[in-house]
């Protein structure tokens, strides 16, 4: 199951830098995860300072 970034995102980019498959990009007001690319490794959730990424 892919991860999704909640509205708690502060657009710091920490998650995108840690994603091993480059599934995270800057969206409109927050970062977004491409569900088709995401491998559900959890690297983004482990690095986010506000806990915005979570499994859908």
PDB file of N, CA, C and O in Angstrom:
ATOM      1  N   UNK A   1       0.844  -1.180   0.000  1.00  0.00           N
ATOM      2  CA  UNK A   1       0.000   0.000   0.000  1.00  0.00           C
ATOM      3  C   UNK A   1       0.890   1.244   0.000  1.00  0.00           C
ATOM      4  O   UNK A   1       1.820   1.340   0.800  1.00  0.00           O
ATOM      5  N   UNK A   2       0.617   2.167  -0.866  1.00  0.00           N
ATOM      6  CA  UNK A   2       1.424   3.380  -1.010  1.00  0.00           C
ATOM      7  C   UNK A   2       1.221   4.342   0.157  1.00  0.00           C
ATOM      8  O   UNK A   2       0.198   4.319   0.840  1.00  0.00           O
ATOM      9  N   UNK A   3       2.219   5.178   0.359  1.00  0.00           N
ATOM     10  CA  UNK A   3       2.112   6.225   1.369  1.00  0.00           C
ATOM     11  C   UNK A   3       1.427   7.441   0.761  1.00  0.00           C
ATOM     12  O   UNK A   3       1.423   7.618  -0.457  1.00  0.00           O
ATOM     13  N   UNK A   4       0.853   8.269   1.608  1.00  0.00           N
ATOM     14  CA  UNK A   4       0.196   9.504   1.190  1.00  0.00           C
ATOM     15  C   UNK A   4       0.620  10.596   2.171  1.00  0.00           C
ATOM     16  O   UNK A   4       0.837  10.323   3.352  1.00  0.00           O
ATOM     17  N   UNK A   5       0.735  11.816   1.687  1.00  0.00           N
ATOM     18  CA  UNK A   5       1.145  12.941   2.532  1.00  0.00           C
ATOM     19  C   UNK A   5      -0.089  13.760   2.906  1.00  0.00           C
ATOM     20  O   UNK A   5      -0.851  14.193   2.041  1.00  0.00           O
ATOM     21  N   UNK A   6      -0.268  13.961   4.206  1.00  0.00           N
ATOM     22  CA  UNK A   6      -1.437  14.697   4.706  1.00  0.00           C
ATOM     23  C   UNK A   6      -1.252  16.208   4.553  1.00  0.00           C
ATOM     24  O   UNK A   6      -0.191  16.686   4.155  1.00  0.00           O
ATOM     25  N   UNK A   7      -2.294  16.927   4.876  1.00  0.00           N
ATOM     26  CA  UNK A   7      -2.257  18.392   4.821  1.00  0.00           C
ATOM     27  C   UNK A   7      -1.365  18.992   5.904  1.00  0.00           C
ATOM     28  O   UNK A   7      -1.158  20.205   5.932  1.00  0.00           O
ATOM     29  N   UNK A   8      -0.831  18.149   6.800  1.00  0.00           N
ATOM     30  CA  UNK A   8       0.091  18.628   7.823  1.00  0.00           C
ATOM     31  C   UNK A   8       1.456  18.986   7.233  1.00  0.00           C
ATOM     32  O   UNK A   8       2.286  19.591   7.912  1.00  0.00           O
ATOM     33  N   UNK A   9       1.691  18.614   5.972  1.00  0.00           N
ATOM     34  CA  UNK A   9       2.964  18.856   5.286  1.00  0.00           C
ATOM     35  C   UNK A   9       3.357  20.330   5.343  1.00  0.00           C
ATOM     36  O   UNK A   9       2.543  21.215   5.082  1.00  0.00           O
ATOM     37  N   UNK A  10       4.628  20.578   5.692  1.00  0.00           N
ATOM     38  CA  UNK A  10       5.137  21.954   5.762  1.00  0.00           C
ATOM     39  C   UNK A  10       6.063  22.269   4.585  1.00  0.00           C
ATOM     40  O   UNK A  10       6.759  23.284   4.595  1.00  0.00           O
ATOM     41  N   UNK A  11       6.071  21.404   3.580  1.00  0.00           N
ATOM     42  CA  UNK A  11       6.853  21.589   2.349  1.00  0.00           C
ATOM     43  C   UNK A  11       8.345  21.801   2.596  1.00  0.00           C
ATOM     44  O   UNK A  11       8.975  22.642   1.954  1.00  0.00           O
ATOM     45  N   UNK A  12       8.904  21.034   3.527  1.00  0.00           N
ATOM     46  CA  UNK A  12      10.328  21.184   3.825  1.00  0.00           C
ATOM     47  C   UNK A  12      11.206  20.388   2.857  1.00  0.00           C
ATOM     48  O   UNK A  12      12.379  20.711   2.666  1.00  0.00           O
ATOM     49  N   UNK A  13      10.629  19.336   2.243  1.00  0.00           N
ATOM     50  CA  UNK A  13      11.372  18.544   1.279  1.00  0.00           C
ATOM     51  C   UNK A  13      12.194  17.413   1.863  1.00  0.00           C
ATOM     52  O   UNK A  13      12.860  16.696   1.115  1.00  0.00           O
ATOM     53  N   UNK A  14      12.170  17.229   3.174  1.00  0.00           N
ATOM     54  CA  UNK A  14      12.950  16.162   3.801  1.00  0.00           C
ATOM     55  C   UNK A  14      12.552  14.794   3.265  1.00  0.00           C
ATOM     56  O   UNK A  14      13.411  13.938   3.052  1.00  0.00           O
ATOM     57  N   UNK A  15      11.273  14.581   3.048  1.00  0.00           N
ATOM     58  CA  UNK A  15      10.789  13.285   2.569  1.00  0.00           C
ATOM     59  C   UNK A  15      11.273  12.996   1.154  1.00  0.00           C
ATOM     60  O   UNK A  15      11.682  11.874   0.853  1.00  0.00           O
ATOM     61  N   UNK A  16      11.229  13.983   0.301  1.00  0.00           N
ATOM     62  CA  UNK A  16      11.649  13.805  -1.091  1.00  0.00           C
ATOM     63  C   UNK A  16      13.124  13.432  -1.173  1.00  0.00           C
ATOM     64  O   UNK A  16      13.514  12.618  -2.010  1.00  0.00           O
ATOM     65  N   UNK A  17      13.933  14.016  -0.319  1.00  0.00           N
ATOM     66  CA  UNK A  17      15.358  13.739  -0.314  1.00  0.00           C
ATOM     67  C   UNK A  17      15.658  12.305   0.112  1.00  0.00           C
ATOM     68  O   UNK A  17      16.679  11.747  -0.290  1.00  0.00           O
ATOM     69  N   UNK A  18      14.791  11.702   0.916  1.00  0.00           N
ATOM     70  CA  UNK A  18      15.018  10.347   1.426  1.00  0.00           C
ATOM     71  C   UNK A  18      14.383   9.250   0.581  1.00  0.00           C
ATOM     72  O   UNK A  18      14.708   8.078   0.771  1.00  0.00           O
ATOM     73  N   UNK A  19      13.494   9.587  -0.339  1.00  0.00           N
ATOM     74  CA  UNK A  19      12.786   8.577  -1.124  1.00  0.00           C
ATOM     75  C   UNK A  19      13.739   7.866  -2.094  1.00  0.00           C
ATOM     76  O   UNK A  19      14.322   8.509  -2.966  1.00  0.00           O
ATOM     77  N   UNK A  20      13.902   6.538  -1.946  1.00  0.00           N
ATOM     78  CA  UNK A  20      14.855   5.817  -2.797  1.00  0.00           C
ATOM     79  C   UNK A  20      14.396   5.635  -4.247  1.00  0.00           C
ATOM     80  O   UNK A  20      15.208   5.316  -5.116  1.00  0.00           O
ATOM     81  N   UNK A  21      13.103   5.835  -4.513  1.00  0.00           N
ATOM     82  CA  UNK A  21      12.590   5.653  -5.878  1.00  0.00           C
ATOM     83  C   UNK A  21      12.078   6.957  -6.491  1.00  0.00           C
ATOM     84  O   UNK A  21      11.427   6.942  -7.535  1.00  0.00           O
ATOM     85  N   UNK A  22      12.372   8.078  -5.844  1.00  0.00           N
ATOM     86  CA  UNK A  22      11.968   9.407  -6.328  1.00  0.00           C
ATOM     87  C   UNK A  22      10.472   9.504  -6.627  1.00  0.00           C
ATOM     88  O   UNK A  22      10.071  10.031  -7.665  1.00  0.00           O
ATOM     89  N   UNK A  23       9.653   8.992  -5.711  1.00  0.00           N
ATOM     90  CA  UNK A  23       8.205   9.012  -5.883  1.00  0.00           C
ATOM     91  C   UNK A  23       7.567  10.286  -5.345  1.00  0.00           C
ATOM     92  O   UNK A  23       6.362  10.487  -5.497  1.00  0.00           O
ATOM     93  N   UNK A  24       8.365  11.150  -4.718  1.00  0.00           N
ATOM     94  CA  UNK A  24       7.823  12.340  -4.054  1.00  0.00           C
ATOM     95  C   UNK A  24       8.234  13.595  -4.809  1.00  0.00           C
ATOM     96  O   UNK A  24       9.400  13.780  -5.155  1.00  0.00           O
ATOM     97  N   UNK A  25       7.245  14.454  -5.057  1.00  0.00           N
ATOM     98  CA  UNK A  25       7.513  15.719  -5.739  1.00  0.00           C
ATOM     99  C   UNK A  25       6.708  16.831  -5.074  1.00  0.00           C
ATOM    100  O   UNK A  25       5.756  16.577  -4.336  1.00  0.00           O
ATOM    101  N   UNK A  26       7.111  18.057  -5.352  1.00  0.00           N
ATOM    102  CA  UNK A  26       6.421  19.200  -4.772  1.00  0.00           C
ATOM    103  C   UNK A  26       5.127  19.443  -5.526  1.00  0.00           C
ATOM    104  O   UNK A  26       5.126  19.618  -6.744  1.00  0.00           O
ATOM    105  N   UNK A  27       4.029  19.451  -4.789  1.00  0.00           N
ATOM    106  CA  UNK A  27       2.722  19.686  -5.379  1.00  0.00           C
ATOM    107  C   UNK A  27       2.239  21.092  -5.069  1.00  0.00           C
ATOM    108  O   UNK A  27       3.040  21.984  -4.791  1.00  0.00           O
ATOM    109  N   UNK A  28       0.971  21.281  -5.116  1.00  0.00           N
ATOM    110  CA  UNK A  28       0.365  22.589  -4.866  1.00  0.00           C
ATOM    111  C   UNK A  28       0.184  22.794  -3.363  1.00  0.00           C
ATOM    112  O   UNK A  28      -0.831  22.393  -2.794  1.00  0.00           O
ATOM    113  N   UNK A  29       1.171  23.417  -2.726  1.00  0.00           N
ATOM    114  CA  UNK A  29       1.087  23.719  -1.308  1.00  0.00           C
ATOM    115  C   UNK A  29       1.623  22.635  -0.392  1.00  0.00           C
ATOM    116  O   UNK A  29       1.787  22.876   0.805  1.00  0.00           O
ATOM    117  N   UNK A  30       1.899  21.456  -0.914  1.00  0.00           N
ATOM    118  CA  UNK A  30       2.488  20.383  -0.121  1.00  0.00           C
ATOM    119  C   UNK A  30       3.148  19.390  -1.075  1.00  0.00           C
ATOM    120  O   UNK A  30       2.929  19.440  -2.286  1.00  0.00           O
ATOM    121  N   UNK A  31       3.951  18.496  -0.525  1.00  0.00           N
ATOM    122  CA  UNK A  31       4.570  17.458  -1.342  1.00  0.00           C
ATOM    123  C   UNK A  31       3.557  16.341  -1.572  1.00  0.00           C
ATOM    124  O   UNK A  31       2.657  16.129  -0.760  1.00  0.00           O
ATOM    125  N   UNK A  32       3.713  15.633  -2.683  1.00  0.00           N
ATOM    126  CA  UNK A  32       2.807  14.541  -3.030  1.00  0.00           C
ATOM    127  C   UNK A  32       3.622  13.302  -3.394  1.00  0.00           C
ATOM    128  O   UNK A  32       4.766  13.396  -3.838  1.00  0.00           O
ATOM    129  N   UNK A  33       2.999  12.134  -3.194  1.00  0.00           N
ATOM    130  CA  UNK A  33       3.646  10.857  -3.500  1.00  0.00           C
ATOM    131  C   UNK A  33       2.909  10.200  -4.663  1.00  0.00           C
ATOM    132  O   UNK A  33       1.685  10.069  -4.644  1.00  0.00           O
ATOM    133  N   UNK A  34       3.671   9.790  -5.674  1.00  0.00           N
ATOM    134  CA  UNK A  34       3.109   9.051  -6.802  1.00  0.00           C
ATOM    135  C   UNK A  34       2.885   7.613  -6.343  1.00  0.00           C
ATOM    136  O   UNK A  34       3.845   6.867  -6.149  1.00  0.00           O
ATOM    137  N   UNK A  35       1.627   7.223  -6.169  1.00  0.00           N
ATOM    138  CA  UNK A  35       1.280   5.906  -5.639  1.00  0.00           C
ATOM    139  C   UNK A  35       1.784   4.769  -6.521  1.00  0.00           C
ATOM    140  O   UNK A  35       2.077   3.683  -6.020  1.00  0.00           O
ATOM    141  N   UNK A  36       1.887   5.003  -7.817  1.00  0.00           N
ATOM    142  CA  UNK A  36       2.356   3.953  -8.728  1.00  0.00           C
ATOM    143  C   UNK A  36       3.856   3.705  -8.604  1.00  0.00           C
ATOM    144  O   UNK A  36       4.338   2.623  -8.938  1.00  0.00           O
ATOM    145  N   UNK A  37       4.596   4.706  -8.124  1.00  0.00           N
ATOM    146  CA  UNK A  37       6.043   4.591  -7.983  1.00  0.00           C
ATOM    147  C   UNK A  37       6.445   4.179  -6.566  1.00  0.00           C
ATOM    148  O   UNK A  37       7.464   3.514  -6.378  1.00  0.00           O
ATOM    149  N   UNK A  38       5.657   4.567  -5.581  1.00  0.00           N
ATOM    150  CA  UNK A  38       5.945   4.308  -4.168  1.00  0.00           C
ATOM    151  C   UNK A  38       6.083   2.805  -3.900  1.00  0.00           C
ATOM    152  O   UNK A  38       5.258   2.007  -4.347  1.00  0.00           O
ATOM    153  N   UNK A  39       7.144   2.428  -3.160  1.00  0.00           N
ATOM    154  CA  UNK A  39       7.368   1.025  -2.807  1.00  0.00           C
ATOM    155  C   UNK A  39       7.036   0.752  -1.332  1.00  0.00           C
ATOM    156  O   UNK A  39       7.355  -0.320  -0.817  1.00  0.00           O
ATOM    157  N   UNK A  40       6.411   1.696  -0.663  1.00  0.00           N
ATOM    158  CA  UNK A  40       5.962   1.561   0.733  1.00  0.00           C
ATOM    159  C   UNK A  40       7.087   1.210   1.699  1.00  0.00           C
ATOM    160  O   UNK A  40       6.900   0.407   2.614  1.00  0.00           O
ATOM    161  N   UNK A  41       8.252   1.812   1.495  1.00  0.00           N
ATOM    162  CA  UNK A  41       9.392   1.508   2.357  1.00  0.00           C
ATOM    163  C   UNK A  41       9.350   2.265   3.689  1.00  0.00           C
ATOM    164  O   UNK A  41       9.943   1.822   4.673  1.00  0.00           O
ATOM    165  N   UNK A  42       8.653   3.405   3.723  1.00  0.00           N
ATOM    166  CA  UNK A  42       8.530   4.183   4.948  1.00  0.00           C
ATOM    167  C   UNK A  42       9.656   5.160   5.210  1.00  0.00           C
ATOM    168  O   UNK A  42       9.675   5.798   6.263  1.00  0.00           O
ATOM    169  N   UNK A  43      10.596   5.300   4.287  1.00  0.00           N
ATOM    170  CA  UNK A  43      11.710   6.231   4.486  1.00  0.00           C
ATOM    171  C   UNK A  43      11.206   7.659   4.667  1.00  0.00           C
ATOM    172  O   UNK A  43      11.754   8.418   5.466  1.00  0.00           O
ATOM    173  N   UNK A  44      10.175   8.020   3.936  1.00  0.00           N
ATOM    174  CA  UNK A  44       9.626   9.379   4.029  1.00  0.00           C
ATOM    175  C   UNK A  44       9.030   9.639   5.408  1.00  0.00           C
ATOM    176  O   UNK A  44       9.238  10.703   5.992  1.00  0.00           O
ATOM    177  N   UNK A  45       8.294   8.668   5.921  1.00  0.00           N
ATOM    178  CA  UNK A  45       7.658   8.827   7.235  1.00  0.00           C
ATOM    179  C   UNK A  45       8.698   8.954   8.339  1.00  0.00           C
ATOM    180  O   UNK A  45       8.494   9.678   9.314  1.00  0.00           O
ATOM    181  N   UNK A  46       9.815   8.246   8.179  1.00  0.00           N
ATOM    182  CA  UNK A  46      10.859   8.280   9.192  1.00  0.00           C
ATOM    183  C   UNK A  46      11.623   9.578   9.257  1.00  0.00           C
ATOM    184  O   UNK A  46      12.249   9.872  10.276  1.00  0.00           O
ATOM    185  N   UNK A  47      11.592  10.360   8.205  1.00  0.00           N
ATOM    186  CA  UNK A  47      12.366  11.600   8.166  1.00  0.00           C
ATOM    187  C   UNK A  47      11.509  12.857   8.307  1.00  0.00           C
ATOM    188  O   UNK A  47      12.049  13.940   8.533  1.00  0.00           O
ATOM    189  N   UNK A  48      10.206  12.739   8.180  1.00  0.00           N
ATOM    190  CA  UNK A  48       9.318  13.911   8.231  1.00  0.00           C
ATOM    191  C   UNK A  48       9.222  14.486   9.641  1.00  0.00           C
ATOM    192  O   UNK A  48       8.895  13.759  10.579  1.00  0.00           O
ATOM    193  N   UNK A  49       9.504  15.790   9.806  1.00  0.00           N
ATOM    194  CA  UNK A  49       9.456  16.393  11.138  1.00  0.00           C
ATOM    195  C   UNK A  49       8.050  16.574  11.700  1.00  0.00           C
ATOM    196  O   UNK A  49       7.894  16.790  12.902  1.00  0.00           O
ATOM    197  N   UNK A  50       7.023  16.491  10.854  1.00  0.00           N
ATOM    198  CA  UNK A  50       5.648  16.663  11.343  1.00  0.00           C
ATOM    199  C   UNK A  50       4.791  15.414  11.154  1.00  0.00           C
ATOM    200  O   UNK A  50       3.595  15.440  11.444  1.00  0.00           O
ATOM    201  N   UNK A  51       5.383  14.324  10.674  1.00  0.00           N
ATOM    202  CA  UNK A  51       4.652  13.065  10.529  1.00  0.00           C
ATOM    203  C   UNK A  51       3.578  13.075   9.464  1.00  0.00           C
ATOM    204  O   UNK A  51       2.567  12.385   9.597  1.00  0.00           O
ATOM    205  N   UNK A  52       3.782  13.851   8.401  1.00  0.00           N
ATOM    206  CA  UNK A  52       2.756  13.968   7.354  1.00  0.00           C
ATOM    207  C   UNK A  52       2.574  12.707   6.500  1.00  0.00           C
ATOM    208  O   UNK A  52       1.436  12.382   6.164  1.00  0.00           O
ATOM    209  N   UNK A  53       3.633  11.985   6.136  1.00  0.00           N
ATOM    210  CA  UNK A  53       3.429  10.767   5.334  1.00  0.00           C
ATOM    211  C   UNK A  53       2.891   9.605   6.172  1.00  0.00           C
ATOM    212  O   UNK A  53       3.354   9.363   7.286  1.00  0.00           O
ATOM    213  N   UNK A  54       1.916   8.897   5.625  1.00  0.00           N
ATOM    214  CA  UNK A  54       1.399   7.698   6.296  1.00  0.00           C
ATOM    215  C   UNK A  54       0.875   6.758   5.239  1.00  0.00           C
ATOM    216  O   UNK A  54       0.598   7.172   4.113  1.00  0.00           O
ATOM    217  N   UNK A  55       0.735   5.482   5.597  1.00  0.00           N
ATOM    218  CA  UNK A  55       0.207   4.502   4.649  1.00  0.00           C
ATOM    219  C   UNK A  55      -1.272   4.715   4.461  1.00  0.00           C
ATOM    220  O   UNK A  55      -2.005   4.970   5.416  1.00  0.00           O
ATOM    221  N   UNK A  56      -1.709   4.608   3.208  1.00  0.00           N
ATOM    222  CA  UNK A  56      -3.136   4.793   2.899  1.00  0.00           C
ATOM    223  C   UNK A  56      -3.936   3.633   3.409  1.00  0.00           C
ATOM    224  O   UNK A  56      -5.156   3.605   3.247  1.00  0.00           O
TER     225      UNK A  56
END
